[in-house]
Amino acid sequence: MINILTRARKLGPLLAAAIFATAAPALAQAPSQSQRDAIKSQCRSDYMARCSSVLPPPRKARIN
C-alpha cells in the first residue's frame, strides 16, 4: 500500500503537467480582427520601407 502511494505521489505532478500542456493551446485566444488588421498594416509599411528596393537575384543564381 505504501509503495502505491509513493508512486502516485511521484507521478501526480507529471500527470498534472501533461494535462496542462495539452490543455494550454486550447485556452489560447486568436487575435481579434482589429489586431490582425494592425499587424497587416505594420507589416506592409515595414516591407515598403525596408524591402521594396531589394531586387531578386538573377535567374542564374536562383537555386531550385
CHARMM internal coordinates of N, CA and C (Angstrom, degrees):
IC EDIT
DIST 1 N 1 CA 1.4382
DIST 1 CA 1 C 1.5245
ANGL 1 N 1 CA 1 C 111.10
DIST 1 C 2 N 1.3263
ANGL 1 CA 1 C 2 N 117.19
DIHE 1 N 1 CA 1 C 2 N -41.36
DIST 2 N 2 CA 1.4609
ANGL 1 C 2 N 2 CA 121.63
DIHE 1 CA 1 C 2 N 2 CA -179.83
DIST 2 CA 2 C 1.5252
ANGL 2 N 2 CA 2 C 109.74
DIHE 1 C 2 N 2 CA 2 C -66.19
DIST 2 C 3 N 1.3381
ANGL 2 CA 2 C 3 N 116.94
DIHE 2 N 2 CA 2 C 3 N -36.45
DIST 3 N 3 CA 1.4614
ANGL 2 C 3 N 3 CA 121.32
DIHE 2 CA 2 C 3 N 3 CA 179.50
DIST 3 CA 3 C 1.5349
ANGL 3 N 3 CA 3 C 110.68
DIHE 2 C 3 N 3 CA 3 C -62.86
DIST 3 C 4 N 1.3183
ANGL 3 CA 3 C 4 N 117.57
DIHE 3 N 3 CA 3 C 4 N -40.52
DIST 4 N 4 CA 1.4620
ANGL 3 C 4 N 4 CA 121.86
DIHE 3 CA 3 C 4 N 4 CA 179.55
DIST 4 CA 4 C 1.5225
ANGL 4 N 4 CA 4 C 110.22
DIHE 3 C 4 N 4 CA 4 C -65.76
DIST 4 C 5 N 1.3197
ANGL 4 CA 4 C 5 N 117.93
DIHE 4 N 4 CA 4 C 5 N -42.42
DIST 5 N 5 CA 1.4588
ANGL 4 C 5 N 5 CA 121.15
DIHE 4 CA 4 C 5 N 5 CA 179.27
DIST 5 CA 5 C 1.5244
ANGL 5 N 5 CA 5 C 111.59
DIHE 4 C 5 N 5 CA 5 C -65.81
DIST 5 C 6 N 1.3134
ANGL 5 CA 5 C 6 N 116.90
DIHE 5 N 5 CA 5 C 6 N -38.11
DIST 6 N 6 CA 1.4671
ANGL 5 C 6 N 6 CA 120.55
DIHE 5 CA 5 C 6 N 6 CA 178.50
DIST 6 CA 6 C 1.5192
ANGL 6 N 6 CA 6 C 110.16
DIHE 5 C 6 N 6 CA 6 C -65.21
DIST 6 C 7 N 1.3194
ANGL 6 CA 6 C 7 N 117.21
DIHE 6 N 6 CA 6 C 7 N -42.35
DIST 7 N 7 CA 1.4671
ANGL 6 C 7 N 7 CA 121.33
DIHE 6 CA 6 C 7 N 7 CA 178.65
DIST 7 CA 7 C 1.5247
ANGL 7 N 7 CA 7 C 110.50
DIHE 6 C 7 N 7 CA 7 C -65.05
DIST 7 C 8 N 1.3127
ANGL 7 CA 7 C 8 N 117.29
DIHE 7 N 7 CA 7 C 8 N -41.89
DIST 8 N 8 CA 1.4634
ANGL 7 C 8 N 8 CA 121.23
DIHE 7 CA 7 C 8 N 8 CA 179.74
DIST 8 CA 8 C 1.5257
ANGL 8 N 8 CA 8 C 110.57
DIHE 7 C 8 N 8 CA 8 C -64.87
DIST 8 C 9 N 1.3133
ANGL 8 CA 8 C 9 N 117.59
DIHE 8 N 8 CA 8 C 9 N -37.53
DIST 9 N 9 CA 1.4528
ANGL 8 C 9 N 9 CA 121.59
DIHE 8 CA 8 C 9 N 9 CA 178.96
DIST 9 CA 9 C 1.5220
ANGL 9 N 9 CA 9 C 110.95
DIHE 8 C 9 N 9 CA 9 C -65.90
DIST 9 C 10 N 1.3201
ANGL 9 CA 9 C 10 N 116.86
DIHE 9 N 9 CA 9 C 10 N -34.15
DIST 10 N 10 CA 1.4663
ANGL 9 C 10 N 10 CA 120.48
DIHE 9 CA 9 C 10 N 10 CA 179.03
DIST 10 CA 10 C 1.5296
ANGL 10 N 10 CA 10 C 111.67
DIHE 9 C 10 N 10 CA 10 C -77.60
DIST 10 C 11 N 1.3188
ANGL 10 CA 10 C 11 N 117.44
DIHE 10 N 10 CA 10 C 11 N -36.90
DIST 11 N 11 CA 1.4576
ANGL 10 C 11 N 11 CA 120.79
DIHE 10 CA 10 C 11 N 11 CA -176.51
DIST 11 CA 11 C 1.5297
ANGL 11 N 11 CA 11 C 113.54
DIHE 10 C 11 N 11 CA 11 C -84.91
DIST 11 C 12 N 1.3142
ANGL 11 CA 11 C 12 N 117.39
DIHE 11 N 11 CA 11 C 12 N -18.64
DIST 12 N 12 CA 1.4582
ANGL 11 C 12 N 12 CA 121.28
DIHE 11 CA 11 C 12 N 12 CA -178.87
DIST 12 CA 12 C 1.5252
ANGL 12 N 12 CA 12 C 113.61
DIHE 11 C 12 N 12 CA 12 C -56.34
DIST 12 C 13 N 1.3271
ANGL 12 CA 12 C 13 N 118.50
DIHE 12 N 12 CA 12 C 13 N -52.35
DIST 13 N 13 CA 1.4689
ANGL 12 C 13 N 13 CA 119.28
DIHE 12 CA 12 C 13 N 13 CA 178.94
DIST 13 CA 13 C 1.5298
ANGL 13 N 13 CA 13 C 112.74
DIHE 12 C 13 N 13 CA 13 C -63.42
DIST 13 C 14 N 1.3131
ANGL 13 CA 13 C 14 N 117.61
DIHE 13 N 13 CA 13 C 14 N -34.81
DIST 14 N 14 CA 1.4587
ANGL 13 C 14 N 14 CA 119.87
DIHE 13 CA 13 C 14 N 14 CA 178.04
DIST 14 CA 14 C 1.5220
ANGL 14 N 14 CA 14 C 110.98
DIHE 13 C 14 N 14 CA 14 C -66.87
DIST 14 C 15 N 1.3192
ANGL 14 CA 14 C 15 N 116.57
DIHE 14 N 14 CA 14 C 15 N -40.31
DIST 15 N 15 CA 1.4577
ANGL 14 C 15 N 15 CA 120.51
DIHE 14 CA 14 C 15 N 15 CA 177.40
DIST 15 CA 15 C 1.5223
ANGL 15 N 15 CA 15 C 110.99
DIHE 14 C 15 N 15 CA 15 C -65.19
DIST 15 C 16 N 1.3164
ANGL 15 CA 15 C 16 N 117.04
DIHE 15 N 15 CA 15 C 16 N -41.42
DIST 16 N 16 CA 1.4632
ANGL 15 C 16 N 16 CA 120.61
DIHE 15 CA 15 C 16 N 16 CA 178.22
DIST 16 CA 16 C 1.5204
ANGL 16 N 16 CA 16 C 111.13
DIHE 15 C 16 N 16 CA 16 C -63.52
DIST 16 C 17 N 1.3242
ANGL 16 CA 16 C 17 N 117.14
DIHE 16 N 16 CA 16 C 17 N -40.95
DIST 17 N 17 CA 1.4670
ANGL 16 C 17 N 17 CA 120.72
DIHE 16 CA 16 C 17 N 17 CA 178.46
DIST 17 CA 17 C 1.5230
ANGL 17 N 17 CA 17 C 111.23
DIHE 16 C 17 N 17 CA 17 C -65.22
DIST 17 C 18 N 1.3303
ANGL 17 CA 17 C 18 N 117.03
DIHE 17 N 17 CA 17 C 18 N -39.22
DIST 18 N 18 CA 1.4612
ANGL 17 C 18 N 18 CA 120.45
DIHE 17 CA 17 C 18 N 18 CA 179.41
DIST 18 CA 18 C 1.5257
ANGL 18 N 18 CA 18 C 110.73
DIHE 17 C 18 N 18 CA 18 C -66.57
DIST 18 C 19 N 1.3077
ANGL 18 CA 18 C 19 N 117.68
DIHE 18 N 18 CA 18 C 19 N -40.18
DIST 19 N 19 CA 1.4688
ANGL 18 C 19 N 19 CA 120.76
DIHE 18 CA 18 C 19 N 19 CA 178.30
DIST 19 CA 19 C 1.5227
ANGL 19 N 19 CA 19 C 110.01
DIHE 18 C 19 N 19 CA 19 C -65.59
DIST 19 C 20 N 1.3283
ANGL 19 CA 19 C 20 N 117.08
DIHE 19 N 19 CA 19 C 20 N -43.49
DIST 20 N 20 CA 1.4660
ANGL 19 C 20 N 20 CA 120.31
DIHE 19 CA 19 C 20 N 20 CA 179.24
DIST 20 CA 20 C 1.5203
ANGL 20 N 20 CA 20 C 110.89
DIHE 19 C 20 N 20 CA 20 C -63.89
DIST 20 C 21 N 1.3307
ANGL 20 CA 20 C 21 N 118.11
DIHE 20 N 20 CA 20 C 21 N -40.95
DIST 21 N 21 CA 1.4613
ANGL 20 C 21 N 21 CA 121.40
DIHE 20 CA 20 C 21 N 21 CA -178.82
DIST 21 CA 21 C 1.5204
ANGL 21 N 21 CA 21 C 111.89
DIHE 20 C 21 N 21 CA 21 C -64.97
DIST 21 C 22 N 1.3048
ANGL 21 CA 21 C 22 N 117.68
DIHE 21 N 21 CA 21 C 22 N -33.61
DIST 22 N 22 CA 1.4602
ANGL 21 C 22 N 22 CA 119.42
DIHE 21 CA 21 C 22 N 22 CA 179.11
DIST 22 CA 22 C 1.5194
ANGL 22 N 22 CA 22 C 111.73
DIHE 21 C 22 N 22 CA 22 C -82.72
DIST 22 C 23 N 1.3259
ANGL 22 CA 22 C 23 N 118.44
DIHE 22 N 22 CA 22 C 23 N -25.86
DIST 23 N 23 CA 1.4602
ANGL 22 C 23 N 23 CA 121.32
DIHE 22 CA 22 C 23 N 23 CA -178.29
DIST 23 CA 23 C 1.5232
ANGL 23 N 23 CA 23 C 112.32
DIHE 22 C 23 N 23 CA 23 C -88.41
DIST 23 C 24 N 1.3182
ANGL 23 CA 23 C 24 N 118.98
DIHE 23 N 23 CA 23 C 24 N -24.26
DIST 24 N 24 CA 1.4648
ANGL 23 C 24 N 24 CA 121.77
DIHE 23 CA 23 C 24 N 24 CA -175.40
DIST 24 CA 24 C 1.5292
ANGL 24 N 24 CA 24 C 113.04
DIHE 23 C 24 N 24 CA 24 C -59.51
DIST 24 C 25 N 1.3421
ANGL 24 CA 24 C 25 N 120.81
DIHE 24 N 24 CA 24 C 25 N -45.22
DIST 25 N 25 CA 1.4645
ANGL 24 C 25 N 25 CA 118.59
DIHE 24 CA 24 C 25 N 25 CA 178.70
DIST 25 CA 25 C 1.5256
ANGL 25 N 25 CA 25 C 113.12
DIHE 24 C 25 N 25 CA 25 C -61.78
DIST 25 C 26 N 1.3020
ANGL 25 CA 25 C 26 N 117.48
DIHE 25 N 25 CA 25 C 26 N -30.90
DIST 26 N 26 CA 1.4609
ANGL 25 C 26 N 26 CA 120.10
DIHE 25 CA 25 C 26 N 26 CA 179.61
DIST 26 CA 26 C 1.5182
ANGL 26 N 26 CA 26 C 111.20
DIHE 25 C 26 N 26 CA 26 C -70.04
DIST 26 C 27 N 1.3222
ANGL 26 CA 26 C 27 N 117.68
DIHE 26 N 26 CA 26 C 27 N -24.76
DIST 27 N 27 CA 1.4541
ANGL 26 C 27 N 27 CA 121.51
DIHE 26 CA 26 C 27 N 27 CA -179.78
DIST 27 CA 27 C 1.5275
ANGL 27 N 27 CA 27 C 112.67
DIHE 26 C 27 N 27 CA 27 C -85.67
DIST 27 C 28 N 1.3168
ANGL 27 CA 27 C 28 N 118.11
DIHE 27 N 27 CA 27 C 28 N -13.39
DIST 28 N 28 CA 1.4625
ANGL 27 C 28 N 28 CA 121.42
DIHE 27 CA 27 C 28 N 28 CA -179.51
DIST 28 CA 28 C 1.5262
ANGL 28 N 28 CA 28 C 109.44
DIHE 27 C 28 N 28 CA 28 C -69.15
DIST 28 C 29 N 1.3259
ANGL 28 CA 28 C 29 N 115.28
DIHE 28 N 28 CA 28 C 29 N 144.32
DIST 29 N 29 CA 1.4520
ANGL 28 C 29 N 29 CA 119.90
DIHE 28 CA 28 C 29 N 29 CA -178.90
DIST 29 CA 29 C 1.5178
ANGL 29 N 29 CA 29 C 109.89
DIHE 28 C 29 N 29 CA 29 C -104.22
DIST 29 C 30 N 1.3061
ANGL 29 CA 29 C 30 N 116.13
DIHE 29 N 29 CA 29 C 30 N 144.30
DIST 30 N 30 CA 1.4560
ANGL 29 C 30 N 30 CA 121.78
DIHE 29 CA 29 C 30 N 30 CA 174.48
DIST 30 CA 30 C 1.5277
ANGL 30 N 30 CA 30 C 108.24
DIHE 29 C 30 N 30 CA 30 C -78.23
DIST 30 C 31 N 1.3308
ANGL 30 CA 30 C 31 N 117.32
DIHE 30 N 30 CA 30 C 31 N 151.65
DIST 31 N 31 CA 1.4605
ANGL 30 C 31 N 31 CA 119.01
DIHE 30 CA 30 C 31 N 31 CA 178.55
DIST 31 CA 31 C 1.5282
ANGL 31 N 31 CA 31 C 110.94
DIHE 30 C 31 N 31 CA 31 C -66.62
DIST 31 C 32 N 1.3041
ANGL 31 CA 31 C 32 N 115.66
DIHE 31 N 31 CA 31 C 32 N 149.86
DIST 32 N 32 CA 1.4635
ANGL 31 C 32 N 32 CA 120.24
DIHE 31 CA 31 C 32 N 32 CA 179.09
DIST 32 CA 32 C 1.5351
ANGL 32 N 32 CA 32 C 109.19
DIHE 31 C 32 N 32 CA 32 C -73.14
DIST 32 C 33 N 1.3134
ANGL 32 CA 32 C 33 N 115.85
DIHE 32 N 32 CA 32 C 33 N 169.39
DIST 33 N 33 CA 1.4636
ANGL 32 C 33 N 33 CA 120.11
DIHE 32 CA 32 C 33 N 33 CA -179.34
DIST 33 CA 33 C 1.5266
ANGL 33 N 33 CA 33 C 110.80
DIHE 32 C 33 N 33 CA 33 C -62.46
DIST 33 C 34 N 1.3150
ANGL 33 CA 33 C 34 N 118.04
DIHE 33 N 33 CA 33 C 34 N -38.50
DIST 34 N 34 CA 1.4664
ANGL 33 C 34 N 34 CA 120.11
DIHE 33 CA 33 C 34 N 34 CA 179.35
DIST 34 CA 34 C 1.5304
ANGL 34 N 34 CA 34 C 110.73
DIHE 33 C 34 N 34 CA 34 C -67.36
DIST 34 C 35 N 1.3265
ANGL 34 CA 34 C 35 N 117.36
DIHE 34 N 34 CA 34 C 35 N -35.72
DIST 35 N 35 CA 1.4630
ANGL 34 C 35 N 35 CA 120.10
DIHE 34 CA 34 C 35 N 35 CA 176.50
DIST 35 CA 35 C 1.5226
ANGL 35 N 35 CA 35 C 110.47
DIHE 34 C 35 N 35 CA 35 C -67.03
DIST 35 C 36 N 1.3348
ANGL 35 CA 35 C 36 N 117.30
DIHE 35 N 35 CA 35 C 36 N -40.86
DIST 36 N 36 CA 1.4672
ANGL 35 C 36 N 36 CA 120.26
DIHE 35 CA 35 C 36 N 36 CA 177.70
DIST 36 CA 36 C 1.5231
ANGL 36 N 36 CA 36 C 111.01
DIHE 35 C 36 N 36 CA 36 C -63.19
DIST 36 C 37 N 1.3190
ANGL 36 CA 36 C 37 N 117.01
DIHE 36 N 36 CA 36 C 37 N -41.99
DIST 37 N 37 CA 1.4597
ANGL 36 C 37 N 37 CA 120.76
DIHE 36 CA 36 C 37 N 37 CA 178.95
DIST 37 CA 37 C 1.5247
ANGL 37 N 37 CA 37 C 111.50
DIHE 36 C 37 N 37 CA 37 C -63.13
DIST 37 C 38 N 1.3340
ANGL 37 CA 37 C 38 N 117.01
DIHE 37 N 37 CA 37 C 38 N -40.07
DIST 38 N 38 CA 1.4581
ANGL 37 C 38 N 38 CA 120.77
DIHE 37 CA 37 C 38 N 38 CA 178.57
DIST 38 CA 38 C 1.5286
ANGL 38 N 38 CA 38 C 110.86
DIHE 37 C 38 N 38 CA 38 C -64.73
DIST 38 C 39 N 1.3236
ANGL 38 CA 38 C 39 N 116.98
DIHE 38 N 38 CA 38 C 39 N -41.46
DIST 39 N 39 CA 1.4714
ANGL 38 C 39 N 39 CA 120.89
DIHE 38 CA 38 C 39 N 39 CA 178.93
DIST 39 CA 39 C 1.5217
ANGL 39 N 39 CA 39 C 110.00
DIHE 38 C 39 N 39 CA 39 C -63.87
DIST 39 C 40 N 1.3371
ANGL 39 CA 39 C 40 N 116.85
DIHE 39 N 39 CA 39 C 40 N -44.13
DIST 40 N 40 CA 1.4632
ANGL 39 C 40 N 40 CA 120.43
DIHE 39 CA 39 C 40 N 40 CA -179.93
DIST 40 CA 40 C 1.5148
ANGL 40 N 40 CA 40 C 111.46
DIHE 39 C 40 N 40 CA 40 C -62.39
DIST 40 C 41 N 1.3228
ANGL 40 CA 40 C 41 N 117.79
DIHE 40 N 40 CA 40 C 41 N -43.38
DIST 41 N 41 CA 1.4612
ANGL 40 C 41 N 41 CA 119.60
DIHE 40 CA 40 C 41 N 41 CA -178.18
DIST 41 CA 41 C 1.5246
ANGL 41 N 41 CA 41 C 110.84
DIHE 40 C 41 N 41 CA 41 C -67.86
DIST 41 C 42 N 1.3264
ANGL 41 CA 41 C 42 N 117.78
DIHE 41 N 41 CA 41 C 42 N -39.24
DIST 42 N 42 CA 1.4598
ANGL 41 C 42 N 42 CA 120.25
DIHE 41 CA 41 C 42 N 42 CA 178.02
DIST 42 CA 42 C 1.5237
ANGL 42 N 42 CA 42 C 110.57
DIHE 41 C 42 N 42 CA 42 C -66.79
DIST 42 C 43 N 1.3160
ANGL 42 CA 42 C 43 N 116.67
DIHE 42 N 42 CA 42 C 43 N -39.75
DIST 43 N 43 CA 1.4600
ANGL 42 C 43 N 43 CA 120.62
DIHE 42 CA 42 C 43 N 43 CA -179.86
DIST 43 CA 43 C 1.5237
ANGL 43 N 43 CA 43 C 109.89
DIHE 42 C 43 N 43 CA 43 C -64.14
DIST 43 C 44 N 1.3183
ANGL 43 CA 43 C 44 N 117.30
DIHE 43 N 43 CA 43 C 44 N -44.87
DIST 44 N 44 CA 1.4532
ANGL 43 C 44 N 44 CA 120.85
DIHE 43 CA 43 C 44 N 44 CA -179.23
DIST 44 CA 44 C 1.5225
ANGL 44 N 44 CA 44 C 110.83
DIHE 43 C 44 N 44 CA 44 C -63.99
DIST 44 C 45 N 1.3205
ANGL 44 CA 44 C 45 N 118.00
DIHE 44 N 44 CA 44 C 45 N -43.20
DIST 45 N 45 CA 1.4640
ANGL 44 C 45 N 45 CA 119.46
DIHE 44 CA 44 C 45 N 45 CA -179.67
DIST 45 CA 45 C 1.5305
ANGL 45 N 45 CA 45 C 110.62
DIHE 44 C 45 N 45 CA 45 C -65.80
DIST 45 C 46 N 1.3313
ANGL 45 CA 45 C 46 N 117.92
DIHE 45 N 45 CA 45 C 46 N -37.57
DIST 46 N 46 CA 1.4701
ANGL 45 C 46 N 46 CA 120.46
DIHE 45 CA 45 C 46 N 46 CA 176.21
DIST 46 CA 46 C 1.5257
ANGL 46 N 46 CA 46 C 110.65
DIHE 45 C 46 N 46 CA 46 C -64.02
DIST 46 C 47 N 1.3243
ANGL 46 CA 46 C 47 N 116.46
DIHE 46 N 46 CA 46 C 47 N -42.31
DIST 47 N 47 CA 1.4614
ANGL 46 C 47 N 47 CA 119.91
DIHE 46 CA 46 C 47 N 47 CA 178.78
DIST 47 CA 47 C 1.5229
ANGL 47 N 47 CA 47 C 110.54
DIHE 46 C 47 N 47 CA 47 C -61.82
DIST 47 C 48 N 1.3115
ANGL 47 CA 47 C 48 N 116.68
DIHE 47 N 47 CA 47 C 48 N -47.62
DIST 48 N 48 CA 1.4651
ANGL 47 C 48 N 48 CA 120.35
DIHE 47 CA 47 C 48 N 48 CA -178.58
DIST 48 CA 48 C 1.5290
ANGL 48 N 48 CA 48 C 110.89
DIHE 47 C 48 N 48 CA 48 C -62.66
DIST 48 C 49 N 1.3222
ANGL 48 CA 48 C 49 N 117.56
DIHE 48 N 48 CA 48 C 49 N -38.27
DIST 49 N 49 CA 1.4613
ANGL 48 C 49 N 49 CA 121.20
DIHE 48 CA 48 C 49 N 49 CA -177.68
DIST 49 CA 49 C 1.5180
ANGL 49 N 49 CA 49 C 112.86
DIHE 48 C 49 N 49 CA 49 C -74.75
DIST 49 C 50 N 1.3299
ANGL 49 CA 49 C 50 N 118.30
DIHE 49 N 49 CA 49 C 50 N -33.98
DIST 50 N 50 CA 1.4677
ANGL 49 C 50 N 50 CA 119.76
DIHE 49 CA 49 C 50 N 50 CA -170.02
DIST 50 CA 50 C 1.5253
ANGL 50 N 50 CA 50 C 114.98
DIHE 49 C 50 N 50 CA 50 C -114.27
DIST 50 C 51 N 1.3183
ANGL 50 CA 50 C 51 N 118.41
DIHE 50 N 50 CA 50 C 51 N -26.39
DIST 51 N 51 CA 1.4599
ANGL 50 C 51 N 51 CA 119.58
DIHE 50 CA 50 C 51 N 51 CA -169.00
DIST 51 CA 51 C 1.5235
ANGL 51 N 51 CA 51 C 114.75
DIHE 50 C 51 N 51 CA 51 C -117.99
DIST 51 C 52 N 1.3025
ANGL 51 CA 51 C 52 N 118.92
DIHE 51 N 51 CA 51 C 52 N -15.22
DIST 52 N 52 CA 1.4692
ANGL 51 C 52 N 52 CA 119.83
DIHE 51 CA 51 C 52 N 52 CA -173.11
DIST 52 CA 52 C 1.5203
ANGL 52 N 52 CA 52 C 112.40
DIHE 51 C 52 N 52 CA 52 C -66.83
DIST 52 C 53 N 1.3282
ANGL 52 CA 52 C 53 N 118.54
DIHE 52 N 52 CA 52 C 53 N -24.26
DIST 53 N 53 CA 1.4640
ANGL 52 C 53 N 53 CA 120.33
DIHE 52 CA 52 C 53 N 53 CA -179.40
DIST 53 CA 53 C 1.5271
ANGL 53 N 53 CA 53 C 113.01
DIHE 52 C 53 N 53 CA 53 C -85.27
DIST 53 C 54 N 1.3181
ANGL 53 CA 53 C 54 N 117.59
DIHE 53 N 53 CA 53 C 54 N -7.71
DIST 54 N 54 CA 1.4592
ANGL 53 C 54 N 54 CA 121.01
DIHE 53 CA 53 C 54 N 54 CA -179.26
DIST 54 CA 54 C 1.5188
ANGL 54 N 54 CA 54 C 109.02
DIHE 53 C 54 N 54 CA 54 C -79.05
DIST 54 C 55 N 1.3252
ANGL 54 CA 54 C 55 N 115.46
DIHE 54 N 54 CA 54 C 55 N 126.19
DIST 55 N 55 CA 1.4602
ANGL 54 C 55 N 55 CA 120.60
DIHE 54 CA 54 C 55 N 55 CA -179.75
DIST 55 CA 55 C 1.5248
ANGL 55 N 55 CA 55 C 110.12
DIHE 54 C 55 N 55 CA 55 C -89.47
DIST 55 C 56 N 1.3176
ANGL 55 CA 55 C 56 N 118.08
DIHE 55 N 55 CA 55 C 56 N 148.11
DIST 56 N 56 CA 1.4679
ANGL 55 C 56 N 56 CA 120.03
DIHE 55 CA 55 C 56 N 56 CA 175.59
DIST 56 CA 56 C 1.5225
ANGL 56 N 56 CA 56 C 109.56
DIHE 55 C 56 N 56 CA 56 C -68.34
DIST 56 C 57 N 1.3157
ANGL 56 CA 56 C 57 N 118.24
DIHE 56 N 56 CA 56 C 57 N 157.25
DIST 57 N 57 CA 1.4656
ANGL 56 C 57 N 57 CA 120.27
DIHE 56 CA 56 C 57 N 57 CA 179.94
DIST 57 CA 57 C 1.5272
ANGL 57 N 57 CA 57 C 110.47
DIHE 56 C 57 N 57 CA 57 C -67.40
DIST 57 C 58 N 1.3176
ANGL 57 CA 57 C 58 N 116.41
DIHE 57 N 57 CA 57 C 58 N 158.62
DIST 58 N 58 CA 1.4747
ANGL 57 C 58 N 58 CA 118.44
DIHE 57 CA 57 C 58 N 58 CA 176.61
DIST 58 CA 58 C 1.5227
ANGL 58 N 58 CA 58 C 110.29
DIHE 57 C 58 N 58 CA 58 C -61.61
DIST 58 C 59 N 1.2895
ANGL 58 CA 58 C 59 N 116.35
DIHE 58 N 58 CA 58 C 59 N 157.55
DIST 59 N 59 CA 1.4733
ANGL 58 C 59 N 59 CA 121.45
DIHE 58 CA 58 C 59 N 59 CA -175.07
DIST 59 CA 59 C 1.5302
ANGL 59 N 59 CA 59 C 111.94
DIHE 58 C 59 N 59 CA 59 C -57.34
DIST 59 C 60 N 1.3094
ANGL 59 CA 59 C 60 N 118.25
DIHE 59 N 59 CA 59 C 60 N -36.45
DIST 60 N 60 CA 1.4623
ANGL 59 C 60 N 60 CA 121.71
DIHE 59 CA 59 C 60 N 60 CA -178.82
DIST 60 CA 60 C 1.5317
ANGL 60 N 60 CA 60 C 111.83
DIHE 59 C 60 N 60 CA 60 C -65.19
DIST 60 C 61 N 1.3161
ANGL 60 CA 60 C 61 N 117.45
DIHE 60 N 60 CA 60 C 61 N -29.84
DIST 61 N 61 CA 1.4592
ANGL 60 C 61 N 61 CA 120.85
DIHE 60 CA 60 C 61 N 61 CA -176.08
DIST 61 CA 61 C 1.5242
ANGL 61 N 61 CA 61 C 112.62
DIHE 60 C 61 N 61 CA 61 C -83.68
DIST 61 C 62 N 1.2866
ANGL 61 CA 61 C 62 N 118.06
DIHE 61 N 61 CA 61 C 62 N -13.26
DIST 62 N 62 CA 1.4669
ANGL 61 C 62 N 62 CA 119.86
DIHE 61 CA 61 C 62 N 62 CA -178.47
DIST 62 CA 62 C 1.5263
ANGL 62 N 62 CA 62 C 110.81
DIHE 61 C 62 N 62 CA 62 C -70.19
DIST 62 C 63 N 1.2877
ANGL 62 CA 62 C 63 N 115.04
DIHE 62 N 62 CA 62 C 63 N 138.14
DIST 63 N 63 CA 1.4613
ANGL 62 C 63 N 63 CA 121.04
DIHE 62 CA 62 C 63 N 63 CA 178.00
DIST 63 CA 63 C 1.5085
ANGL 63 N 63 CA 63 C 107.93
DIHE 62 C 63 N 63 CA 63 C -107.38
DIST 63 C 64 N 1.2947
ANGL 63 CA 63 C 64 N 117.15
DIHE 63 N 63 CA 63 C 64 N 123.60
DIST 64 N 64 CA 1.4650
ANGL 63 C 64 N 64 CA 120.59
DIHE 63 CA 63 C 64 N 64 CA -179.59
DIST 64 CA 64 C 1.4932
ANGL 64 N 64 CA 64 C 111.61
DIHE 63 C 64 N 64 CA 64 C -106.20
END
COOR INIT
IC SEED 1 N 1 CA 1 C
IC BUILD
